[in-house]
């Protein structure tokens, strides 16, 4: 979405982003919950899942607040005279999308490093 042009048809870029957005979040949440359930002992798995869900909700709230600040500050700092114009807003949205892309790369790196040490999930341990 950071490279989208307003004159492009919806199917060029926005449609693909809209397809992958819920897929990535659902996959990440499911895998994360499986990992948390595997790491905690059976009698504390519910607490581990609750803490994971709380952290996920808190992270979403903080992420939305930070990206809103980034978009608004970039729009205000843009060289456009009318800060409510589509071009000024698009500059803020692009900065926000690039920030989310950088966070996604960081999360992918952390996941690869973390999952490589995890081993098989669901295998009975003696």
Backbone torsions as a table, in degrees:
resi	resn	phi	psi	omega
1	UNK	NA	-19.7	-178.9
2	UNK	-69.8	-22.5	-176.6
3	UNK	-106.5	5.9	-176.6
4	UNK	-67.7	145.5	175.6
5	UNK	-110.2	136.1	-177.0
6	UNK	-60.1	-26.4	-178.4
7	UNK	-81.9	-9.9	178.7
8	UNK	-71.8	148.0	173.0
9	UNK	-65.8	156.8	-179.0
10	UNK	-55.7	-33.7	-172.4
11	UNK	-75.5	-16.7	-178.0
12	UNK	-69.9	-44.6	-171.0
13	UNK	-135.8	-47.2	-173.6
14	UNK	-66.3	-37.3	-179.5
15	UNK	-62.3	-44.0	-179.8
16	UNK	-63.7	-42.5	178.5
17	UNK	-63.2	-39.2	180.0
18	UNK	-69.7	-29.0	176.9
19	UNK	-71.8	-43.6	-175.0
20	UNK	-81.2	-20.9	-176.1
21	UNK	-60.1	-54.2	179.6
22	UNK	-71.8	-29.3	-179.8
23	UNK	-62.2	-44.7	-177.5
24	UNK	-69.1	-41.6	179.5
25	UNK	-65.3	-43.6	179.2
26	UNK	-65.0	-40.9	179.4
27	UNK	-65.6	-45.0	-179.7
28	UNK	-61.9	-44.0	-178.8
29	UNK	-65.5	-43.1	-178.9
30	UNK	-65.1	-46.6	179.8
31	UNK	-65.4	-41.5	178.3
32	UNK	-61.2	-41.8	178.7
33	UNK	-66.8	-36.7	175.4
34	UNK	-64.0	-42.1	179.2
35	UNK	-64.0	-45.0	179.4
36	UNK	-62.1	-42.8	179.2
37	UNK	-63.9	-32.6	-179.5
38	UNK	-77.5	-32.7	-176.2
39	UNK	-75.5	-37.4	-177.5
40	UNK	-82.1	149.1	174.3
41	UNK	-66.9	158.3	-174.0
42	UNK	-54.7	-36.3	-176.3
43	UNK	-77.6	-9.1	178.1
44	UNK	-121.9	13.3	-179.8
45	UNK	-64.8	-36.6	179.4
46	UNK	-64.2	-41.6	178.6
47	UNK	-66.4	-40.0	177.4
48	UNK	-62.0	-42.1	177.3
49	UNK	-65.1	-38.2	179.1
50	UNK	-66.9	-41.9	178.2
51	UNK	-65.3	-40.5	177.9
52	UNK	-61.6	-45.0	179.6
53	UNK	-63.4	-41.6	178.3
54	UNK	-62.9	-44.0	178.5
55	UNK	-64.8	-37.5	178.4
56	UNK	-65.1	-43.2	179.3
57	UNK	-67.6	-41.2	178.3
58	UNK	-65.5	-41.0	177.5
59	UNK	-63.7	-38.3	176.8
60	UNK	-63.7	-44.0	-179.9
61	UNK	-63.8	-45.8	179.5
62	UNK	-65.9	-41.3	179.0
63	UNK	-61.6	-42.1	177.1
64	UNK	-64.0	-39.9	179.2
65	UNK	-65.9	-43.9	-178.9
66	UNK	-65.9	-44.3	-179.9
67	UNK	-67.4	-32.3	175.5
68	UNK	-64.8	-41.3	178.2
69	UNK	-64.9	-42.0	179.4
70	UNK	-62.6	-47.1	-179.4
71	UNK	-63.4	-44.0	-178.3
72	UNK	-67.7	-42.6	-178.7
73	UNK	-69.3	-35.6	177.3
74	UNK	-68.5	-39.6	176.7
75	UNK	-63.2	-43.4	179.3
76	UNK	-65.9	-32.1	-178.8
77	UNK	-87.2	-2.8	-178.3
78	UNK	-68.2	160.1	-177.7
79	UNK	-81.7	0.8	-179.8
80	UNK	-77.5	137.9	-179.0
81	UNK	-69.6	-43.3	179.3
82	UNK	-91.9	104.3	-176.3
83	UNK	-71.0	-13.9	177.7
84	UNK	-95.2	3.5	-179.9
85	UNK	-72.4	154.6	179.8
86	UNK	-58.4	-35.2	-180.0
87	UNK	-68.2	-39.8	178.4
88	UNK	-67.1	-42.4	178.0
89	UNK	-65.0	-37.9	179.8
90	UNK	-64.1	-35.2	176.6
91	UNK	-62.3	-42.0	177.1
92	UNK	-66.7	-41.3	178.9
93	UNK	-64.3	-39.9	179.3
94	UNK	-63.6	-43.0	177.5
95	UNK	-60.9	-39.5	178.3
96	UNK	-65.0	-43.9	-179.8
97	UNK	-66.7	-38.2	177.0
98	UNK	-66.7	-35.7	176.1
99	UNK	-64.1	-43.9	178.3
100	UNK	-64.8	-35.2	177.2
101	UNK	-64.3	-42.9	178.3
102	UNK	-64.3	-40.8	176.5
103	UNK	-63.3	-39.4	179.2
104	UNK	-62.3	-41.4	177.5
105	UNK	-63.4	-41.1	177.7
106	UNK	-63.1	-43.5	179.0
107	UNK	-64.2	-40.1	178.0
108	UNK	-62.0	-41.5	178.2
109	UNK	-64.0	-45.6	178.4
110	UNK	-62.6	-41.2	179.8
111	UNK	-65.4	-42.9	179.3
112	UNK	-62.8	-44.0	178.9
113	UNK	-66.9	-40.5	-179.5
114	UNK	-71.9	-42.4	-178.2
115	UNK	-72.5	-25.5	-179.9
116	UNK	-67.8	-25.7	178.9
117	UNK	-95.2	-0.9	-173.3
118	UNK	-80.0	-40.4	-176.7
119	UNK	87.5	-157.2	-179.0
120	UNK	-84.1	134.5	178.9
121	UNK	-94.0	135.0	176.7
122	UNK	89.6	0.6	178.0
123	UNK	-80.3	133.0	-179.2
124	UNK	-68.1	130.8	179.1
125	UNK	-104.1	137.3	179.4
126	UNK	-95.3	NA	NA
